[in-house]
Structure formats: structure tokens, C-alpha cells
């Protein structure tokens, strides 16, 4: 299953937001975050344990504040849609 890592830069955070500083990340997360921000890595490029670690982060303070989300495709979105011939009116 292919996962998508979505990272959004945020100027404002919710009052109750959980923020992790870059230096509090694991070594693997510190290595992956700049690659993800540059678009050089995606979910398929990361180990399941690293994806699990990233899922635990709500916001990370790096060069700004970033929200990290791991998006798992739904079963419906991955099924091919059969071609159905159109009937003329």
C-alpha cells in the first residue's frame, strides 16, 4: 500500500497544538524531514517504523511550523473503475 506524506507549513497553530522541535526528532526523522519538504521522498521511500514515528507528530518546528499527516488511500480509491458504455439519449 502506498502512503502519502502531507506536510503543510502553518503560520498559526491551535492553542492546544502539540509541537516538537526538530532536535527532538529521531535521527531518522531528522534525515527524512528535509527530503520530504524538498519533495525528494514520499511514503513509499520510508520505512514503516519511520512512518509510524511521523504519524505521532502533530506539528514540527523546523524552518517554520509544519503539520505532518500520513494519508492512507481508501480501498475505494484504489479500485479500478470499470468502463461502462454510455447510452445515447
GROMACS elastic network, one bead per residue, 0.5 to 0.9 nm:
[ bonds ]
;  ai    aj funct       b0    kb
    1    44     6  0.83000   500
    1    72     6  0.79762   500
    1    73     6  0.79075   500
    2    42     6  0.89617   500
    2    43     6  0.65274   500
    2    44     6  0.56763   500
    2    72     6  0.73118   500
    2    73     6  0.74017   500
    3    42     6  0.75806   500
    3    44     6  0.62485   500
    3    51     6  0.89043   500
    3    70     6  0.67478   500
    3    71     6  0.58805   500
    3    72     6  0.51653   500
    3    73     6  0.68454   500
    4    42     6  0.61637   500
    4    43     6  0.50004   500
    4    44     6  0.77599   500
    4    69     6  0.82577   500
    4    70     6  0.58477   500
    4    71     6  0.51120   500
    4    72     6  0.66601   500
    4    73     6  0.80673   500
    5    36     6  0.77923   500
    5    41     6  0.88257   500
    5    42     6  0.60924   500
    5    43     6  0.56096   500
    5    51     6  0.84910   500
    5    54     6  0.89241   500
    5    68     6  0.70965   500
    5    69     6  0.58441   500
    5    71     6  0.62247   500
    5    72     6  0.89512   500
    6    36     6  0.87065   500
    6    42     6  0.89379   500
    6    67     6  0.79554   500
    6    68     6  0.58487   500
    6    69     6  0.50885   500
    6    70     6  0.62254   500
    6    71     6  0.71440   500
    7    36     6  0.77728   500
    7    37     6  0.71098   500
    7    66     6  0.62200   500
    7    67     6  0.55384   500
    7    69     6  0.64442   500
    7    70     6  0.88019   500
    8    65     6  0.84087   500
    8    66     6  0.54055   500
    8    67     6  0.51659   500
    8    68     6  0.67354   500
    8    69     6  0.85566   500
    9    64     6  0.69275   500
    9    65     6  0.58059   500
    9    67     6  0.64237   500
   10    13     6  0.67805   500
   10    59     6  0.89122   500
   10    64     6  0.74920   500
   10    65     6  0.54303   500
   10    66     6  0.57125   500
   10    67     6  0.69373   500
   11    64     6  0.77600   500
   11    65     6  0.67834   500
   11    66     6  0.87258   500
   12    65     6  0.82464   500
   13    16     6  0.81867   500
   13    17     6  0.63479   500
   13    59     6  0.85149   500
   13    65     6  0.81495   500
   14    17     6  0.51401   500
   14    18     6  0.88610   500
   17    58     6  0.72550   500
   17    59     6  0.72867   500
   18    57     6  0.76805   500
   18    58     6  0.58257   500
   18    59     6  0.61901   500
   18    60     6  0.85385   500
   19    57     6  0.76401   500
   19    58     6  0.65982   500
   19    60     6  0.55428   500
   19    61     6  0.67637   500
   19    65     6  0.83326   500
   20    23     6  0.82729   500
   20    24     6  0.63439   500
   20    25     6  0.73423   500
   20    57     6  0.70892   500
   20    58     6  0.79441   500
   20    59     6  0.62436   500
   20    61     6  0.61438   500
   20    62     6  0.89869   500
   21    24     6  0.53508   500
   21    25     6  0.70539   500
   21    59     6  0.86395   500
   21    60     6  0.56963   500
   21    62     6  0.66591   500
   22    25     6  0.54589   500
   22    26     6  0.87781   500
   22    29     6  0.86617   500
   22    30     6  0.67579   500
   22    33     6  0.89440   500
   22    60     6  0.64360   500
   22    61     6  0.58383   500
   22    62     6  0.53598   500
   22    63     6  0.89751   500
   23    26     6  0.79568   500
   23    27     6  0.87925   500
   23    30     6  0.76455   500
   23    62     6  0.87139   500
   24    30     6  0.88126   500
   25    28     6  0.79050   500
   25    29     6  0.57058   500
   25    30     6  0.59256   500
   25    53     6  0.89596   500
   25    60     6  0.86976   500
   26    29     6  0.51334   500
   26    30     6  0.61957   500
   26    31     6  0.86467   500
   26    53     6  0.84478   500
   27    30     6  0.50668   500
   27    31     6  0.62420   500
   27    32     6  0.86713   500
   28    31     6  0.51211   500
   28    32     6  0.61531   500
   28    33     6  0.86554   500
   28    50     6  0.69677   500
   29    32     6  0.50070   500
   29    33     6  0.59019   500
   29    50     6  0.68493   500
   29    51     6  0.89990   500
   29    53     6  0.77117   500
   29    54     6  0.71994   500
   30    33     6  0.55765   500
   30    34     6  0.73766   500
   31    34     6  0.66586   500
   31    35     6  0.72380   500
   32    35     6  0.52479   500
   32    36     6  0.60979   500
   32    37     6  0.86831   500
   32    41     6  0.75828   500
   32    46     6  0.80607   500
   32    50     6  0.87329   500
   33    36     6  0.50772   500
   33    37     6  0.61671   500
   33    38     6  0.86312   500
   33    41     6  0.89134   500
   33    62     6  0.88751   500
   34    37     6  0.50243   500
   34    38     6  0.61412   500
   34    39     6  0.85537   500
   34    40     6  0.85238   500
   35    38     6  0.51378   500
   35    39     6  0.61450   500
   35    41     6  0.55728   500
   35    42     6  0.87098   500
   36    39     6  0.50181   500
   36    40     6  0.58440   500
   36    41     6  0.50063   500
   36    42     6  0.65696   500
   37    40     6  0.76150   500
   37    41     6  0.83085   500
   38    41     6  0.78711   500
   39    42     6  0.73250   500
   41    44     6  0.79342   500
   41    45     6  0.58630   500
   41    46     6  0.76625   500
   42    45     6  0.54157   500
   42    46     6  0.69743   500
   43    46     6  0.54311   500
   43    47     6  0.81705   500
   43    48     6  0.87963   500
   43    51     6  0.73026   500
   43    70     6  0.79476   500
   43    71     6  0.89461   500
   44    47     6  0.78891   500
   46    49     6  0.82627   500
   46    50     6  0.63352   500
   46    51     6  0.64905   500
   47    50     6  0.52315   500
   47    51     6  0.63034   500
   47    52     6  0.86552   500
   48    51     6  0.50470   500
   48    52     6  0.61428   500
   48    53     6  0.86868   500
   49    53     6  0.62872   500
   49    54     6  0.87363   500
   50    54     6  0.62203   500
   50    55     6  0.85877   500
   51    54     6  0.50765   500
   51    55     6  0.61377   500
   51    56     6  0.88476   500
   51    70     6  0.74730   500
   52    55     6  0.51156   500
   52    56     6  0.66894   500
   52    70     6  0.88440   500
   53    56     6  0.54009   500
   53    57     6  0.71636   500
   54    57     6  0.53988   500
   54    58     6  0.84776   500
   54    68     6  0.70396   500
   54    69     6  0.77852   500
   54    70     6  0.76997   500
   55    58     6  0.75701   500
   55    68     6  0.72125   500
   55    69     6  0.63616   500
   55    70     6  0.60674   500
   56    68     6  0.89438   500
   57    60     6  0.68902   500
   57    67     6  0.79534   500
   57    68     6  0.66133   500
   57    69     6  0.82725   500
   58    66     6  0.83973   500
   58    67     6  0.58696   500
   58    68     6  0.61365   500
   58    69     6  0.77401   500
   59    65     6  0.64780   500
   59    66     6  0.53644   500
   59    68     6  0.63312   500
   60    64     6  0.80780   500
   60    65     6  0.56837   500
   60    66     6  0.52184   500
   60    67     6  0.65544   500
   60    68     6  0.76056   500
   61    64     6  0.55312   500
   61    66     6  0.63947   500
   62    65     6  0.63063   500
   62    66     6  0.74548   500
   63    66     6  0.86803   500
   73    76     6  0.82735   500
   73    77     6  0.64239   500
   73    78     6  0.69399   500
   74    77     6  0.52625   500
   74    78     6  0.66354   500
   75    78     6  0.53608   500
   75    79     6  0.65323   500
   76    79     6  0.54344   500
   76    80     6  0.85112   500
   77    80     6  0.79790   500
   81    84     6  0.88553   500
